[in-house]
Amino acid sequence: MTELSVDHVLERCERYWRETGVRDVAITDMRRELESHLREAVAAGKSPAVVVGDDIPGFAEAWAAEQRGPRRRSTWNEVKRQSRNGRGIGVFAILVIAVVAALVLVGPKEDSVDDIEVWRWVWLGAAVVLGIGEMVTAGLFMLPFAIGAVVAGILAFFEVAVWAQIVAFLAVSIGALWGLRSFAWREGEPSYPVGAKRYVDAVGTVIEPIDRVAGTGRVRVETEQWSATTDLDSVIEANTEVRVIDVRGARLVVEPKS
């Protein structure tokens, strides 16, 4: 990331914004603002990574969130995550089907018809109870075992040996539990501040009067200058100390420091 050039960062961000539905006018403004910060960083002997961080798509998304039209497309990170999740579920399903087919075709058979009949109902009942339990509880804990019971029940209907049914139940349940937990953890990953987001709660100084109605204003936060706006009706004059309370697109939202 430290070897990226300013032009390369701008190109990647602009491509991301266009692919995720940001309006052309907003893209022009954000690109101009971003280029200003990148040039400032380079002039100060810093890398573009100081501005954009290690995750360029994440940085671009932080700027773009407020600029999209009402019908937002999926972000590139969301698309990649959904693709990975889909592939993982597909591979797991194929493995389960392959194991079931192998046990049905060449697996050990149960000699006792009575035992098989009992186990058919055991697995069927377990699948129903666990499935209902999953619907009335949260946490994706019972669903893996319901899947395992369904697989074991299928084996029971093909008269596969009881011990093989139990092994299949445990293996599928543990595999499904691990897969679903991993899926839920990835979906719930926290997003960390990038770009201007890292300045929320920071204190800066107004270098150009901030007028919400006129759409003008700039602030200096640490060593960088940013376009700024405010939710206040009054103008915030130059040299006023302000606190960053939010980020909207490429602008910091500020209010006078109390």
Rosetta blueprint (number, residue, H / E / L):
1 M L
2 T L
3 E L
4 L L
5 S L
6 V H
7 D H
8 H H
9 V H
10 L H
11 E H
12 R H
13 C H
14 E H
15 R H
16 Y H
17 W H
18 R H
19 E H
20 T L
21 G L
22 V E
23 R L
24 D H
25 V H
26 A H
27 I H
28 T H
29 D H
30 M H
31 R H
32 R H
33 E H
34 L H
35 E H
36 S H
37 H H
38 L H
39 R H
40 E H
41 A H
42 V H
43 A H
44 A L
45 G L
46 K L
47 S L
48 P L
49 A H
50 V H
51 V H
52 V H
53 G L
54 D L
55 D L
56 I H
57 P H
58 G H
59 F H
60 A H
61 E H
62 A H
63 W H
64 A H
65 A L
66 E L
67 Q L
68 R E
69 G L
70 P L
71 R L
72 R L
73 R L
74 S L
75 T L
76 W H
77 N H
78 E H
79 V H
80 K H
81 R H
82 Q H
83 S H
84 R H
85 N H
86 G H
87 R H
88 G H
89 I H
90 G H
91 V H
92 F H
93 A H
94 I H
95 L H
96 V H
97 I H
98 A H
99 V H
100 V H
101 A H
102 A H
103 L H
104 V H
105 L H
106 V H
107 G L
108 P L
109 K E
110 E L
111 D L
112 S L
113 V H
114 D H
115 D H
116 I H
117 E H
118 V H
119 W H
120 R H
121 W H
122 V H
123 W H
124 L H
125 G H
126 A H
127 A H
128 V H
129 V H
130 L H
131 G H
132 I H
133 G H
134 E H
135 M H
136 V H
137 T L
138 A L
139 G L
140 L L
141 F L
142 M H
143 L H
144 P H
145 F H
146 A H
147 I H
148 G H
149 A H
150 V H
151 V H
152 A H
153 G H
154 I H
155 L H
156 A H
157 F H
158 F L
159 E L
160 V E
161 A L
162 V H
163 W H
164 A H
165 Q H
166 I H
167 V H
168 A H
169 F H
170 L H
171 A H
172 V H
173 S H
174 I H
175 G H
176 A H
177 L H
178 W H
179 G H
180 L H
181 R H
182 S H
183 F H
184 A H
185 W H
186 R H
187 E H
188 G L
189 E L
190 P L
191 S L
192 Y L
193 P L
194 V L
195 G H
196 A H
197 K H
198 R H
199 Y H
200 V L
201 D L
202 A L
203 V E
204 G E
205 T E
206 V E
207 I E
208 E E
209 P E
210 I E
211 D E
212 R L
213 V L
214 A L
215 G L
216 T E
217 G E
218 R E
219 V E
220 R E
221 V E
222 E L
223 T L
224 E E
225 Q E
226 W E
227 S E
228 A E
229 T E
230 T L
231 D L
232 L L
233 D L
234 S L
235 V L
236 I E
237 E L
238 A L
239 N L
240 T L
241 E E
242 V E
243 R E
244 V E
245 I E
246 D E
247 V E
248 R E
249 G L
250 A L
251 R E
252 L E
253 V E
254 V E
255 E E
256 P E
257 K L
258 S L
